[in-house]
Amino acid sequence: MARHASRSDTWLERAVSDVRTGRFEQTLAGLTAAGAGITTAEIYLAHDGASFGNKLMWWPVVILPAAVPAGMAGVFSKRAAHTVLPVASALIVANGLQGTWLHWRGVAQRPGGVTRYNLEAGPPLFAPLLATVVGGMGLLAAVLRREDETPRRATARASRTLRWGRRR
C-alpha cells in the first residue's frame, strides 16, 4: 500500500531537516523574541511582588525587552540576526548570570543563612537562569543558518577538490 505524504508530514520533515542541518536561525530568533517578552512579564511580576526592594531588580525589566525587537528583526533580516541579536543576547546572558549570583547572595543573607526554609522562601535561585537561556537562544540563533538558505554541498565539494585535488 502506497503511503501519501500529507502537508503536515512535509512541513514536519522540512522542519526536522532544517534543525539537523543548522538552518534554524529565523525560528530561533522569533522564539528568542517571544521568550524575552514572556520572561520580562514574569520577572516584572516577581520583582514587583518584592516591591523592587533593590534597584538592581529593574535591570532585567529594562534589558530583557531589548531582545523582542532584536529577535523580530532577526526573523526578517540576516544582518540583524548577526549584529543586533547577539549584542542584546549577550547582555541578557550577563544579566541572568548576575541575577543568579544576586539571588544566591539574597538567600545567604537571610537570617540563618542557607537553610532549606530560606531556599524555599527566599529569592528563587534558578529563576534568573531562565533569562540566561533566552539570551543563549539568541546567541545560538546568530551562529545558525537561515531556513531559506540552500545547503552548501557544492561549495564543500569544491573546497575538497581544491584541497585534495581532483579524484579520478
C-alpha positions as CSV (number, residue, x, y, z in Angstrom):
1,M,0.0,0.0,0.0
2,A,1.5,3.3,-1.1
3,R,1.8,6.0,1.6
4,H,0.8,9.5,0.6
5,A,2.6,12.4,2.4
6,S,0.3,14.9,3.8
7,R,1.1,18.6,4.1
8,S,1.9,18.3,7.8
9,D,4.3,15.5,7.1
10,T,6.1,17.6,4.6
11,W,6.2,20.6,7.0
12,L,7.5,18.4,9.8
13,E,10.1,16.7,7.7
14,R,11.3,20.1,6.4
15,A,11.5,21.5,10.0
16,V,13.4,18.4,11.2
17,S,15.8,18.7,8.2
18,D,16.4,22.4,8.9
19,V,17.3,21.7,12.5
20,R,19.6,18.8,11.6
21,T,21.4,20.9,9.0
22,G,21.7,24.0,11.2
23,R,19.1,26.1,9.3
24,F,17.1,27.3,12.2
25,E,18.1,31.0,12.6
26,Q,14.8,32.7,11.8
27,T,12.7,30.4,14.0
28,L,15.1,30.6,16.9
29,A,15.3,34.4,16.6
30,G,11.5,34.5,16.8
31,L,11.5,32.2,19.8
32,T,14.0,34.4,21.4
33,A,11.7,37.4,20.9
34,A,8.7,35.6,22.3
35,G,10.7,34.1,25.2
36,A,12.1,37.5,26.1
37,G,8.6,39.0,26.2
38,I,7.2,36.3,28.4
39,T,10.2,36.2,30.7
40,T,10.1,40.0,31.1
41,A,6.5,39.8,32.3
42,E,7.3,37.1,34.7
43,I,10.3,39.0,36.1
44,Y,8.3,42.2,36.4
45,L,5.6,40.5,38.4
46,A,8.0,38.7,40.7
47,H,10.1,41.8,41.3
48,D,7.0,43.9,41.8
49,G,5.8,41.4,44.4
50,A,9.1,42.1,46.2
51,S,8.4,45.9,45.8
52,F,11.6,46.3,43.7
53,G,13.4,46.4,47.1
54,N,16.8,46.6,45.3
55,K,17.4,48.9,42.4
56,L,19.2,46.1,40.5
57,M,15.8,44.4,40.2
58,W,15.0,46.9,37.5
59,W,17.9,45.8,35.3
60,P,16.3,42.6,33.8
61,V,13.0,44.5,33.3
62,V,14.9,47.0,31.2
63,I,17.4,44.7,29.5
64,L,15.3,41.7,28.5
65,P,12.7,43.6,26.4
66,A,15.6,44.6,24.1
67,A,15.6,41.0,22.7
68,V,12.0,41.4,21.5
69,P,12.7,43.9,18.6
70,A,16.2,42.3,18.1
71,G,14.7,38.9,17.7
72,M,11.9,40.1,15.4
73,A,14.5,41.9,13.3
74,G,16.5,38.7,13.2
75,V,13.5,36.9,11.7
76,F,13.3,39.3,8.8
77,S,16.9,40.4,8.4
78,K,20.1,38.2,8.2
79,R,22.2,41.3,9.1
80,A,20.1,42.0,12.3
81,A,20.4,38.3,13.3
82,H,24.2,38.6,13.1
83,T,24.6,42.0,14.7
84,V,21.8,43.3,16.9
85,L,20.5,40.0,18.2
86,P,23.9,38.7,19.6
87,V,24.6,42.0,21.3
88,A,21.2,42.1,23.0
89,S,21.5,38.4,23.8
90,A,25.0,38.7,25.4
91,L,23.7,41.5,27.7
92,I,20.8,39.2,28.7
93,V,23.2,36.3,29.4
94,A,25.4,38.6,31.5
95,N,22.4,40.0,33.4
96,G,21.0,36.5,34.0
97,L,24.3,35.3,35.5
98,Q,24.4,38.4,37.6
99,G,20.9,37.8,38.8
100,T,21.7,34.2,39.7
101,W,24.6,35.4,41.9
102,L,22.3,38.1,43.5
103,H,19.6,35.6,44.3
104,W,22.1,33.2,45.9
105,R,23.5,36.1,47.9
106,G,20.0,37.1,48.9
107,V,19.3,33.6,50.3
108,A,22.6,33.6,52.1
109,Q,21.9,37.0,53.7
110,R,18.6,35.9,55.2
111,P,18.6,35.1,59.0
112,G,20.0,31.6,59.4
113,G,21.9,31.7,56.1
114,V,21.5,28.9,53.6
115,T,18.8,26.7,55.1
116,R,16.1,24.7,53.5
117,Y,13.5,27.2,54.7
118,N,15.5,30.1,53.2
119,L,15.9,28.2,49.9
120,E,12.2,27.8,49.7
121,A,11.1,31.2,51.0
122,G,13.9,33.4,49.6
123,P,14.5,34.6,46.1
124,P,14.1,31.9,43.5
125,L,17.6,30.6,42.9
126,F,17.3,29.4,39.4
127,A,14.8,31.9,38.0
128,P,17.5,34.2,36.6
129,L,18.8,31.3,34.6
130,L,15.6,31.4,32.6
131,A,16.7,34.8,31.3
132,T,20.1,33.4,30.6
133,V,18.5,30.6,28.5
134,V,16.6,33.2,26.5
135,G,19.8,35.1,25.8
136,G,21.6,31.8,24.9
137,M,18.9,31.1,22.3
138,G,19.6,34.5,20.7
139,L,23.4,33.8,20.7
140,L,22.7,30.4,19.1
141,A,20.4,31.9,16.5
142,A,23.3,34.2,15.5
143,V,25.5,31.3,14.5
144,L,23.0,29.2,12.7
145,R,22.0,29.5,9.0
146,R,18.7,30.9,7.8
147,E,15.9,28.4,6.8
148,D,15.7,29.8,3.3
149,E,19.5,29.3,2.6
150,T,20.4,26.4,0.4
151,P,22.8,23.8,1.7
152,R,26.4,24.4,0.7
153,R,27.1,21.0,-0.7
154,A,28.5,22.3,-4.0
155,T,30.8,24.7,-2.0
156,A,32.0,21.9,0.3
157,R,32.7,19.6,-2.7
158,A,34.6,22.4,-4.5
159,S,36.8,23.1,-1.4
160,R,37.5,19.3,-1.1
161,T,38.6,19.3,-4.7
162,L,40.9,22.2,-4.3
163,R,42.3,20.8,-1.1
164,W,42.9,17.1,-2.2
165,G,43.0,17.5,-5.9
166,R,40.6,16.1,-8.5
167,R,39.8,12.4,-7.8
168,R,39.9,10.2,-10.9
